[in-house]
Amino acid sequence: MTGLIFKEIKATTYQRADIDRGYAGQTLAVDLGTPEIQTVPVTDEMKTRFIGGKGFDLWLLWQAVTGSTRWDDPENAICIACGPMGGTPAYPGSGKSIVTTISPLTKTVIDSNVGGYFGPYLKFSGFDALKITGKAQKDTIVFIDGLEKKIELLTVDGLSDNAYEIAGALTDHFGRGKPGHISVVCTGPGARHTFFGCLNFTWYDAKRKRARYKQAGRGGIGTVFADKGLAAVVVRWDRVPLDVNHPADPEAARAVGKQYSKEIVALDPKQNEMARVGTTHLVPIMNDYDCLPVNNFRYGQHPRADLIGRDVYQHLFDPGFDGCWKGCTVACSHGVKDFVPLTGPFKGQAVFVDGPEYETIAGCGSNLGIFDPFTILEINFYCDNYGLDTISVGTSIAFVMECFEMGLIDQRQSGGLSLSFGQRDSALELVHQMGRGEGFGKIVGQGVRRMKKIFADEFGADPGILEDIGMESKGLEFSEYMTKESLAQQGGYGLALKGPQHDEAWLIFLDMVHNLMPTFEQKADNLHWFPMWRTWFSLCGLCKLPWNDIVPEDNKDTTEPARVMKHIQWYAEYFSAVTGRKSTPDDLVVMSEAVYNFQRIFNLRMGFGRREHDTLPYRAMGPVTVEEYESRRKRYDTQLEEIHGVDITGREAAEKVALLRKFREAQYEKLKGVVYQRRGWTKDGIPTVATVKKLGIDFPEVLEVLKENGVTA
């Protein structure tokens, strides 16, 4: 891209201290409206209570907003942070950024954990976190030059709308001949036209000589980015030596990192082959265990699923190292070279597709009744290019397709599109419409929760069936696991703080595949432990995949195989070595528990965070329609008879559907109550004063929020 015109509107230099024990010691605050640039010290209390990463994000966002702040208010902040362990090239999965804001979809806190170089480069440039508030009047770039120790706010003319072209042009411009020194955060035109815009974070692939993408996808973070008038945030850095974090105990840090990397190199080829097929290995497993979403989560299996799984994509992926951070031995960020789209602005041109990963394959493939790997690749490419979250796109289109097949909407509302399951051309056209902000795509781009209201109020659709089949909770679209038979994952979705995203409690595999939590009590206990533990990765700037996607060979013989305690011990040793804060595995969980409860109270401050908000559409719990029931009749009949003691003789299928629903909804409500108690919350799902005091987050403003909501003990 040529002809870019930059104009400086604000610039400042800053002092950059050396990284000490994983911390840069300051944060960066940018107000686009003023404009203003400030550096703010990181306090010891921030490190102790919030650790880093998402913890720092939440604290900065808490200070920026009030309980009445909405996603498009100037004071809403986009916060991006790494973490004390982030950026180490010798420890697997250490390249993560965590992004946090108030969501257009949920109207409360959303966070997303994303790979790429940005978070580590931001920290090494001198900042543990970045907070952006205000709104720019013209497309603005925030450029953080860690080498020159300078921050610039620049307007830009001549920049493309397409995300891939944005990233390529800015990498070339700011890289000054060294593109590997640059990481770009940007979005695309779809973020301006939908409520589920994503952010693309780049990493430079030297082998393929191009900037590649990972996505901060969930909750419309890209929509907030676009609303603020941001064209991009760019950071520049260079060297990343092994001791870049200046750990308290360099020898211990190197030893545990070497041990972990050696295990992954030895075991990944024998287990999931992440370095060769990435997360596509999940497709056949989920299909075998009836957990792959098909046709808007109606079903969990399909005979054509093998057409979109690992056996196909391993031959489409371009071979070579695919780590989204330096030195990561998992190296699972695969892509397809020289793919030629059949539609849209890149029709007939050879492009590089970053992905697909499991969520995109399931959401934009099987859940739409599409079993063509090339259509999935095309949807993947355009979602990234338009800045759209593939999970929300897939789940929203699946909802529309079922509504169309049920006669709840028709071609008068869809602009003439035939939207039955399997209609690849219509699915692609909706993606393009979302990218352009046109046609029926403008409605689909508002997300499932808003569509339910539009379809009922304006199109006369039955609101009851819309609630049952609209796969959202808290306003966020479901990620791609069919949970009818997994009470544990129902809780993992319904109780998740930000909505039904699997990163908080991905229990489906442990529950359905390995059967490691067969009892109700085990499910409830794990719905406390797993969210607390998994939160810790986002506090530290780490990826979760090394923890449980490659496991020790003797893991199955340990007392707690679901938790992979050998790896957790390594994480405790590594955290201790980097920060100098001697910690056990239990200490790590308590760190997370403090931040997790703080986020629950943050939701409460924003008008959410009660039992009534931890609801699920019934499709997540059981069969909504007779057709669904009949597809698994033997299973459901047996459960009614043997578990619930119902005599089903002579009962019609519709009556059995209603009976099963009664039992399953009661079971989920019981689960909520037990988990709340285990977490130290009230029956209404609010942390008690005793809990926040125990966790050391009893700040006056936290206690005030609890008091305003009737919690004083």
C-alpha positions, -999 to +999 in steps of 0.1 A: +000+000+000+014+034-010+003+070-005-002+069+033-002+104+048+005+106+086+001+137+107+013+139+143-012+153+167+006+145+200+039+130+209+059+125+241+091+108+252+093+086+283+116+068+306+119+031+302+132+012+332+146-023+328+122-051+333+125-064+369+111-097+380+087-097+351+073-062+355+080-029+336+068-009+366+044+015+348+013+016+327+004+038+297-028+059+296-039+075+263-070+097+261-078+101+224-103+129+230-081+154+248-056+141+235-033+132+264-006+107+271+004+097+306+026+071+323+014+058+357+035+038+382+025+003+390+021-001+428+031-030+449-006-035+458-014-039+421+012-066+418+000-083+450-037-082+444-040-082+406-008-099+395-008-086+359-026-092+326-063-094+331-059-083+367-043-050+357-068-046+329-098-049+354-083-025+379-076+001+352-111-003+337-127-001+371-110+032+377-121+045+342-158+037+343-188+041+365-218+018+369-237+038+343-209+037+316-220+022+283-198+006+257-198+036+234-192+063+261-159+080+258-148+069+293-151+033+284-115+020+282-098-006+261-071-021+283-044-044+270-018-061+292+007-089+292+018-103+326+049-110+347+056-143+329+047-131+295+073-127+268+098-154+279+109-172+247+121-202+268+087-211+283+059-226+262+029-203+255+043-171+269+032-147+242-003-137+254-021-103+256-053-099+275-078-072+263-106-059+285-135-034+279-172-029+284-189-050+258-215-039+232-231-074+235-232-079+272-230-043+285-206-054+311-169-065+314-155-086+286-120-100+283-102-119+256-069-138+257-049-135+224-016-145+210+008-125+188+037-102+197+019-072+210+017-078+248+053-089+252+065-060+230+044-035+250+059-047+282+095-047+269+089-012+256+082-002+292+045-007+300+028-035+319-006-023+305-021+001+281-054+020+288-071+039+259-101+061+266-118+089+247-127+092+211-106+105+182-122+127+156-102+112+128-087+077+122-058+076+147-028+054+153-012+050+187+025+043+180+046+031+210+082+031+200+101+012+227+134+017+209+132+054+206+112+057+239+086+078+222+048+076+219+030+093+191-007+098+182-009+101+144-038+106+121-036+087+088-051+091+054-050+065+026-052+035+049-072+005+036-103-007+053-092-043+050-074-056+081-048-076+063-038-046+042-038-024+073-014-047+092+009-052+062+011-015+054+018-004+090+043-032+096+062-020+065+060+016+075+070+015+111+093-015+108+119+005+088+131-025+071+128-048+101+092-060+101+099-085+129+102-055+153+065-046+148+032-058+162-001-042+151-035-043+167-063-034+143-098-043+131-118-041+099-149-025+085-172-052+100-164-039+135-181-006+127-212-024+114-217-051+140-217-056+178-191-084+176-161-069+160-128-085+169-093-073+172-064-087+152-030-089+169-001-095+145+031-115+147+056-114+119+063-147+102+098-145+088+095-177+068+064-165+049+075-129+050+041-116+062+023-102+092+000-129+106-030-127+129-044-140+162-078-127+173-091-111+205-125-121+194-152-122+220-177-096+230-172-069+205-139-055+216-132-046+180-165-026+179-153-005+208-119+000+191-136+012+159-160+034+178-131+052+194-117+062+160-087+039+163-071+028+131-044+008+149-022+005+179+014-003+169+044-012+191+081-014+181+107-035+199+137-056+189+157-082+210+141-108+232+169-127+250+161-156+273+165-135+304+144-106+291+121-107+321+151-104+345+138-132+368+146-133+405+162-167+400+174-170+364+187-206+368+155-219+382+135-202+354+157-216+327+156-251+342+118-254+344+113-238+310+138-263+294+121-292+312+086-282+299+097-275+263+115-309+262+083-327+273+062-310+247+087-318+219+087-354+230+050-360+236+031-337+213+038-360+182+024-389+203-007-371+216-027-344+198+000-333+172-007-296+179+024-286+160+011-303+129-027-300+131-034-274+158-069-276+174-084-293+143-077-326+162-108-317+183-133-321+155-133-359+153-132-363+191-161-340+196-180-357+169-173-392+184-186-381+218-217-363+205-204-328+214-198-312+179-225-286+174-246-294+143-275-272+129-276-246+157-266-271+185-296-294+177-273-324+174-238-334+184-227-356+156-228-358+118-215-385+094-197-359+073-177-344+101-146-362+089-146-338+059-138-308+081-114-323+107-077-329+112-074-355+084-083-328+059-067-297+073-033-313+079-029-315+042-041-280+036-019-263+062+013-248+050+042-267+067+066-249+089+070-234+123+037-218+134+043-204+169+026-171+176+053-163+201+091-168+199+102-202+209+068-217+218+072-255+213+034-260+209+035-240+177-002-245+169-011-214+148-014-229+114-025-214+082-033-221+046-012-206+018-024-195-016-061-200-009-083-184-036-117-171-024-147-175-047-166-144-034-160-110-021-134-083-027-106-109-028-123-131-053-098-149-075-068-137-056-044-159-037-044-151+000-030-165+032-056-177+058-047-177+094-065-209+106-089-223+109-090-234+145-116-257+161-141-230+171-142-216+135-146-250+120-174-259+143-191-225+144-189-217+107-190-253+095-209-280+112-232-257+132-243-242+098-247-276+083-216-269+061-191-297+057-169-281+030-134-272+043-129-245+016-161-227+025-149-226+061-116-212+050-133-185+031-155-175+060-125-176+083-105-153+060-132-127+055-141-127+092-105-118+100-103-093+072-136-076+082-128-078+119-156-102+129-155-128+157-160-162+140-177-176+170-204-150+172-207-150+134-212-188+133-236-190+162-256-160+150-260-174+115-269-208+128-297-192+149-310-174+117-309-206+097-330-225+123-355-196+125-357-197+087-363-235+086-389-232+114-408-205+095-401-179+121-386-157+095-387-159+057-372-144+025-391-112+031-370-105+061-338-120+048-336-098+018-343-128-005-317-150+009-325-187+013-311-195+048-316-232+053-288-252+069-260-260+044-265-229+023-229-220+019-235-191-006-260-175+018-237-178+048-209-161+029-232-134+016-243-127+052-206-123+062-200-099+034-232-079+043-219-077+079-186-065+066-203-038+045-231-030+070-258-038+045-289-059+041-300-086+065-264-088+077-270-055+096-296-074+117-275-106+121-245-085+131-264-072+162-261-107+178-285-134+189-299-115+219-310-084+198-322-107+170-345-125+194-362-092+202-363-080+166-377-113+153-404-113+181-413-076+180-411-068+143-415-102+126-441-118+149-420-148+158-428-168+190-406-154+217-407-186+237-391-207+210-366-179+202-355-180+239-350-218+237-330-219+205-311-186+207-277-197+218-265-168+240-261-161+276-255-127+292-257-114+255-227-134+244-230-161+217-220-196+227-187-210+217-188-243+199-196-273+222-229-291+224-236-294+261-270-312+264-254-342+281-227-323+301-240-307+332-204-296+340-201-277+308-236-262+312-223-247+344-191-238+327-210-217+302-239-204+324-217-194+353-189-179+333-184-142+342-184-129+307-208-153+291-206-187+274-169-189+264-150-220+271-117-204+283-131-200+318-142-236+323-135-260+294-149-291+311-166-307+282-135-328+273-129-339+309-165-346+315-177-363+283-145-378+268-125-388+299-154-391+324-133-376+351-161-360+370-190-385+370-208-373+402-228-342+408-204-332+437-174-335+415-189-314+388-198-287+413-163-288+429-146-285+395-168-256+386-151-238+414-116-250+409-112-248+371-124-212+366-101-201+393-071-219+379-077-210+343-080-173+353-044-175+364-031-178+328-047-145+319-031-129+349+004-139+338+004-136+300+003-173+293-015-197+269-035-225+285-028-251+258+005-264+271-010-271+304-036-297+294-033-304+256+001-321+261+002-341+293+028-362+311+027-399+301+019-409+337-008-383+341-037-408+339-022-426+369-021-396+392-048-388+418-061-358+399-055-364+362-081-337+352-059-310+368-025-321+354-008-313+387+027-319+375+023-290+351+007-268+378+037-275+400+060-263+372+039-232+368+043-225+405+081-230+403+083-207+372+062-180+388+084-181+419+115-180+398+104-150+378+087-128+404+106-139+435+072-145+452+075-180+465+043-198+456+027-232+457-001-244+433-026-235+460-012-200+461-018-196+423-054-206+427-060-181+455-044-153+433-070-161+406-098-164+431-092-128+442-094-114+407-123-137+397-144-124+426-134-088+418-147-093+383-180-107+396-184-076+417-174-055+387-204-071+369-226-063+398-215-027+397-225-026+360-260-039+369-254-076+363-237-104+383-267-121+400-283-155+398-308-143+373-280-135+349-265-170+350-292-185+328-290-207+298-312-212+267-329-246+272-312-260+240-279-260+261-296-283+286-317-307+266-338-313+235-361-284+226-380-301+198-396-335+193-372-340+164-342-336+187-358-360+213-364-386+187-328-384+174-317-397+208-349-414+220-333-444+236-310-422+256-337-399+268-363-426+275-338-445+296-330-413+316-367-406+323-373-442+334-341-451+353-329-417+367-362-399+372-385-428+378-411-418+351-434-444+336-433-434+299-457-460+287-481-445+262-466-410+265-462-389+234-428-375+225-439-339+232-449-349+268-416-366+273-398-335+261-416-314+287-409-339+315-372-341+307-370-303+306-385-300+341-359-324+355-329-308+337-338-272+345-341-282+382-308-299+380-291-268+366-306-246+393-294-270+420-259-268+405-259-231+406-267-230+443-240-256+452-214-237+432-223-204+447-219-219+482-185-234+472-173-200+460-184-182+491-213-164+474-248-157+485-278-177+472-282-148+447-247-153+434-229-124+450-196-127+469-200-122+506-181-096+526-163-125+544-152-138+510-138-105+498-120-099+531-105-134+530-092-127+495-078-092+503-101-073+479-121-055+505-114-021+491-139+006+502-154+009+467-159-029+466-177-030+499-199-001+488-210-021+457-218-050+479-237-028+504-257-012+475-268-047+466-278-057+501-247-077+511-232-066+544-218-098+558 
